[in-house]
């Protein structure tokens, strides 16, 4: 019972704590309380003449079997099995950290919302209904800069959360600064094709650039890349949910004020909508970070639900096309439609991979995924062939080149996936190869998006 | 003597309330006090006390506050509330009824119980 042994007791108590904390029904404050009990018991037993380790063993035994205890707690707190995320009461430890993170996230969300409105101080309003020439210029400004006013705050959140070193912060900031320069110095034709293409592709490039912060600078690490993919999927789902709530909120805002004869559409369009869209980006990111490892990821669950459906759809489509002999009617929207289809299939694969234990043997679901990929490739090949046959009639407009480029980027990804999937199902390659192919491919999206943002305006003369 | 699980569970509430009516206390001390008062006859699995305490807190019979132990560690103290005192009185009366009934019952009438109920 010397003081040197105290260390061992501390270690054992820490071990016991981590063991108890794994029980969902027992929350950290309860563990603190039980620990106090354990320590009191150990002290009393030691006073009675027992050695420290004996005292510890007896004290733990007296507290009772963890399973029964956890059951008792679960009966008392059935709601705890519904994992609480943000609204958890202040708990003993970690609460300071959690609260700080919530405050930082909230602060950044407000900052993003304010940033969206700062141009208004200089007369660039969100209101495009004003029928003067400035209206178009304002619209053009926001089209080009919207993601630049929001995503830096997301990157900032990551930098704070991951405690990024100063050198890492410079690297993280660089693409945003470069993008700000590019978007505002290139003489886009107002409302032109290259401008809207740049506006669509910039968020993709910046989102991936923000991933540098998420990965704490280790962007070449495949595991961290996969984690960023997981984060993005969950973020998307949270964002959709927040948007749904926001829609209801706006609906009630309009409804209530119209009941007293006030039109608040201007308030909604100028303030609530843009600020909400911006702030929700950060709030969504914070929620995903906070709930990480707390709740099952939703994106893989949706993937599991929809993979069979989409496989069936594509199979049915191919069979129908062959049987009826109808060709794809190529019009302007078709190429974009097939791009979106490929994006969806890549997404289904990516999120199936993200949730899979890569040591597991091939299963039926893997074969299903392979069928899905092959179908998507066939469908896209048919569409591409139809388009290629008539590309000369279309001419090379920026939109078409962008859509074609996207199609090729995704096609290459899917072709690689198909090969690796087939090899995996045949037992010739590990699943990790497929995972690596997907994570290694991520920068390609960023590069292509950057090409559309930076190179296209010059190639197509800013039209 | 080994007191059955159900009886231990049923007596937990009045016992904890009775001990807390002596003054503010905390988990370990409550268990020790039960041990003392029952002369070591009433054995609880220590951990089980806490869900009971938390249920009492939820029902408003006791109020919990975080304080410090004599060694400066965080410790949760429980204090009985007015509602808790009323509940204790009620439960005491119920136990007295059970106790009085038991005392007044000659051994053979136990056979009647299934019929009488």
HADDOCK unambig.tbl for C-alpha pairs under 7 A between the chains (distance, minus, plus):
assign (segid A and resid 33 and name CA) (segid B and resid 75 and name CA) 6.41 0.50 0.50
assign (segid A and resid 33 and name CA) (segid B and resid 76 and name CA) 6.36 0.50 0.50
assign (segid A and resid 36 and name CA) (segid B and resid 75 and name CA) 6.34 0.50 0.50
assign (segid A and resid 37 and name CA) (segid B and resid 27 and name CA) 6.61 0.50 0.50
assign (segid A and resid 37 and name CA) (segid B and resid 28 and name CA) 5.28 0.50 0.50
assign (segid A and resid 40 and name CA) (segid B and resid 28 and name CA) 6.77 0.50 0.50
assign (segid A and resid 62 and name CA) (segid B and resid 45 and name CA) 5.73 0.50 0.50
assign (segid A and resid 62 and name CA) (segid B and resid 46 and name CA) 5.57 0.50 0.50
assign (segid A and resid 63 and name CA) (segid B and resid 45 and name CA) 5.77 0.50 0.50
assign (segid A and resid 63 and name CA) (segid B and resid 46 and name CA) 4.39 0.50 0.50
assign (segid A and resid 63 and name CA) (segid B and resid 47 and name CA) 4.28 0.50 0.50
assign (segid A and resid 64 and name CA) (segid B and resid 45 and name CA) 5.55 0.50 0.50
assign (segid A and resid 64 and name CA) (segid B and resid 46 and name CA) 6.54 0.50 0.50
assign (segid A and resid 64 and name CA) (segid B and resid 47 and name CA) 5.79 0.50 0.50
assign (segid A and resid 69 and name CA) (segid B and resid 47 and name CA) 6.38 0.50 0.50
assign (segid A and resid 69 and name CA) (segid B and resid 48 and name CA) 6.32 0.50 0.50
assign (segid A and resid 72 and name CA) (segid B and resid 51 and name CA) 6.36 0.50 0.50
assign (segid A and resid 73 and name CA) (segid B and resid 51 and name CA) 5.56 0.50 0.50
assign (segid A and resid 76 and name CA) (segid B and resid 51 and name CA) 6.31 0.50 0.50
assign (segid A and resid 76 and name CA) (segid B and resid 55 and name CA) 6.54 0.50 0.50
